[in-house]
Amino acid sequence: MSAPTSEQSKVKHSKFKQKFKQQRLPAWQPILTADTVLPAFFLIGLLFVPLGAALLFFSRSVQELQLDYTECLSINHTLANGDARLCRDVIKDNPAELCICRENFTVHESFEKNVYLYYGLDNFYQNHRRYVKSRDDKQLLGRDDTTVSNDCNPFATDSEGRVYAPCGAIANSMFNDTLRLFEVQESGSTELNLLKTGIAWPSDRKIKFNNPPGPLNASGAFKNNVKPLYWTKNVYDLDPDDPNNNGYKNEDLIVWMRSAAFPTFRKLYRRIDHNMTGFKFGLHIGTYYLEVEYRYPVDSFGGKKRMILSTTSFLGGKNNFLGIAYITVGCICLLLGIIFLIIHIKFGKRAVDQLNINQNTPYSD
């Protein structure tokens, strides 16, 4: 049997294109009947309910402790009558003032290894369209330090035309409170060692962020740049003791630059070092306090700040939404399946009878 010639192939292809444009190609359209729809409802319900229950179980197995420190009292600033001032009032009067505060808390149930420290913000809309766009990925890759994207405006350059490093609203509003944890003991207090690496996505560190060539200082890689408007230090001073965690490759910066989807969110801040004596298997029962270098203002957007201690499951952190959503959808499908089954038994006809209707059947009317 001879192969089709090029002319035959062209004719065949032309006919196919004509049928495709005129929507005359063969098509299959499912016929929705009780015999096909009802099993689908029950199948979805029977799958989703146990899956949602499993997701909810693993989410609730995550141990978590939250501490709101928005109204934290200063230990180094007092009112005229000797009472401690709120740190939020101290930095409102003078943003450059260092305010230190402490909040006590108790761990009533031992946390299993591994334990993570998060900071949380409420009512902060990182998902705003202009805010999300306000960055320059070329700059963050270390490719250009003299010009930046217009998306960074009005946080692109200072009054003298010098480029902010990094530029944009996201970087300019970076969270800059310093959190420390202490365990209270009879002999005094012991500071917990918190690891500041391994908190960012490896793909972000390896692909999206890199430093410009040259030494990480004002006369080297960042000689053409200045610190962002609301920053208290330059980008090359974020972690001067660790060159691999400094500049644009600083993990605190990388974590912050990944915008949150909702106005109430948390971001990973530190990992508890389980090589410490007494913390090998987790965080034990006891009395602790959080010490904060309170710098980040939240009054302007009516927000709140939280410290969160949490473990994780194989699904990640504590989040009941997914499990509840699966259970809800599964229950709705089961309920609809039962309702439609009752209606079908009472009023429905067999699919075969409906498909074989002719002028002699009683359904022709």
N, C-alpha and C positions, 0 to 999 in steps of 0.2 A: 504494500500500500504506500503510495508516494506521499511525501510530506507536502503540506500546503505551501503554495507559492507566496511570495511577498505581496502580490496583488490580492490574493485571497485573504491574507492576514489583514491587509489594510481595509478591505471591505467589511470583514467580520468586526474589526475594531471600530469602524465607523458606525456600523449598525448598533454595536453595544453603547457607544457614546450617545447616539440618538435616543435609544431607549432609556438610558440613564437620565438624560436631560428632560425627557418627556415623562419621567416617572412611570415607565411601562415595564420595568424589570419584574420578574416573578417575586412575589413577597409572601411571607407567612404571617398570619395574624392569629394570635391565640384566641380561642373562644372561652371566655370566662364563665364557667359553670360552677355549680355547687360542688361537683365532684373534684374540681381542680383547686378552687379557692379555699374551701374549708380545710383540707389537709394542710395547705400552706399556712393558714392562721394557727392551727394547732402545733405545727412543726416549729414555727418561729417562737411561739409561746413556750413550748417545752425546751427549746434550746436557750432562749434568752433568760428565763427565770433562774435556772441553776447557774448559768454563767455570771449573771449579775450578783447572785448570792456569793459566789466564789470571789468576785472582784471586791465586793463589800467586806468580806471576811478578811482578805489580805490587807485592805486599806485600814480597817479598824485594828489590825494587829500592829500597825505602826504606832510607836510610842511618841508622844509629843507634849511639849510644855511651852506655853506662850506667856510672855511678860511684856505688858505695855509700859513703856518708859517715857511717853510723851510729856507727862507732868512730873518728870524727875526733879528732885530738889538738889540744888548745888551744895557741894561740900566746901567750896572755896569762895562763895559769895553770900553775903548776908544783908538783910534789910537793916534799917536804922534801929529797930527794936531787938535786933539779934537773931531774928528768925531767918531760916534759909530761904534764898530766892529760888524761883523756878528757873531752870536753865533756859527754857524757851524765852523767858523775859530778858535774861541776861544777853543772849545773842541777838534778840530783837533790838535792844538798845545799842549794842556794839557787836556787829557780826565777827569782828576780829578777836573778840575776847574768848579766852579758853575757859570753858565751864566744864567741871567734872562732877558727875553725880553717881550715886550708887542705888541699886534696887536689890533688896534681899528676896530670895525665893528658896523654896524647899523642894527637894526631889523625894517624893513619897514612895516611888517604885523604881527599882533599878532599871536603867536603860541598857538594852543589849547593844553590843558592838555591831555596827559602827554608829557613832553619834555625830551629827552635823549641826552647825550653828548657822542660822539664817537671820537676816534682817527683813522685816516686813513693813510695807508702806500702805496706807489706806488713802483713798480718794486722790491718787496720783495717776493721771491719764497719760501713760506712756504710749497708748494706742492712738493718740491724735495724729491725723494724717501728716500735718506739717512737721510735727515733732519727730515722727518716725523717719521722715525723709531728711531731717536736718543732720547730715553727716557726710563725710567724704571718704569713701572706701579706698580710693587711691592713696590718700594721705595716710590712712591707717595701715596700708600695706608698705609704707615707707618709701614710696616711689616719688613723691613730690612734696616739698616743704615750702615752696615759694608761692604757689597759687592753689586755690581750693575751689570747690564747686560752689555755685550760687545757692545751692540748697542749704549751705551753712549759714547764710544770712539770717538775722543780723549778728550772728556769732562767728563770723569768718575772720575779720581783721579788727585790730584796735584803731584808735583815732589817728595813729601814725602810719597805718597801713601794714603793720606787722601781722603775720598770720598766727592765729591761735593754734596751739598744738595740744590736744586735738581740737578741731573746730566743730561747730554745730551745737544745737540745743541739748541733744542727748548727753554729750560729753560735759557740757557746761553745767548741767544739773546733777552730776554724779554724786552719789551718796558718799559722804565723807565722815560720818561718825566712826569713832574707834571703840570697839567693844572688847572687853576683857572679862574673863570669868575667874572667880576665886572660890575656893572651898574654905569654909569656916571651920576651924578646929580649936581644941582647947588651948593649944600652944600658940595660936594665931591663925593667920590665913595663908593659904598657898595658892599661887596663880597656876591655872591650868594652861598647859602648852597647846596653842592653837596653830594648826598648820594652814598656811596661806596659799599653798600650791595644790594643784589637783582639784580645783573648784570650778574651772572653766571647761567647756567642751573641747576635747582634743582637736576636733576639726577647726574650731575657731583659732586656737593657738597656732596650729600648723599652717593654715591656709589663709585666714582672713586678716591676721594681724602680724606686722613685722616692723622692725625699727629701721630708720634710714641708716645708710653706711656711716661709719665713724664712731668716735667715743660718745657715750650717752651723757653729754653735758652741754652747757650753754655755748661753748666755743667749738663743739664738734657737730654731732648729728642734728642738734636743734639750734644752731647758731642763728637761723633766720626766723625763729619762732618765739612766741611769748606764751605764758600760761593762760588758760581760759579765764574769763572775767571773774567768775565766782570761785575759782580754785584758790587754795591757800599755799599750794606748792606747785612746782613745775612737773611736767610729765616724766622727766628723767630723775625726779626725786621721789617717785611713788614707792620704790623699794631699792634704794641705792646699795644696799648690802648684797643684793642678789641680781646680777646683770641679766639673768634669764627670766626674771620676773619684774623687769623695769621697763619704762617707756611704754610704747604701744603694746608690748607683750605682757604688761601687768595684768594679772588675772582678775583683780577687782574691777579694773576698767573693762576688760573683755566681758565679764559677767553683766556689768551695768549696760553695756552697749547692746545687748540682746534684749530688745524692747518687750515688755510684758503685754499680754493680750487684754488684761482686765485692770480696772482701776485699783483693786485691792490685790496685791501680789507679794510674793516673797522671793528673795534671791539668796543664793548660797554665799555665805561670808567666810566661814572657816570650817576646818575639820578638827575634831578633838584628837589629840595625839594619844593613842592607846598604848604607847610604849612607856608612858608615865607609870610610876609605882602606884598601885591601887586602882588604875583605870584600864588594866589590860583587857578586861572582859566587858567594858562598857562604862557607864556613869552610875556610880553607886548611890544608894540612899544617903541623904545628908543635907546640910544647910550650905547654901552658896550665896554669892552676891554678884551682880553684874555691875561693872564699873564702865562708865561711858564718858568719853571725851565728846561732849555734846556740841556739834557744829551745824548739823543739818536742819534748816528751818522748815517747818511744816505749817505754820500759821497762815501763810499766804494762800494756800489752797485748802485749808480746813482739814488737814490730814492728821494721821497718827502714826507713831513708830512703835514697832514691836521687835522683841528678840524671841526667836523660836529655836528650841532644842528639839531635834527629831531624829529618829532612826528611819530606815527605809525598808521597803519590801522589794521583791523582784519587779514590781510595777512602778517603783519610784516612791515618792513621798505620800503623805496622807491626803487622799482625795476621794471622798465618798460619791462624788457626782456620777462617775461612770457606772459604778455598781447600781446606784439608784435608778439611773436612766435605763439600763438594761432590764431591771426588774419591772419598771413601770411599763416599758414597751411590751415586754413579754406578757404581763398581766392584761394589758389592753387587748392584745391579740387573742389571748385565751377567752376573754370576755366576749369579744366580737364573734369569735368562732362559735361559742356556745349559743349566743343570740341568733346568729345566722343559721345554725344547725336546727334550732327549734322552729324558726320560720320556715326553713326548707322542709322539715318533716311535716309541718302542719299545712303549708300552702303550696309547696313546690312540686314540680313535675320532674320526671327522670330526663336526663340529658338526651337519651336515645329517642324518647317520645317527642321531645322538642325539635330534634333535628330531622325527624321523619314525618313532618307534618305535610299532608296533602289534602286535596279537596274532599276526601272521604273520611278524614279523621274528625273527631268532635272538637279539635282545637282550631279548625279553619275559621270559625266565627271570630 
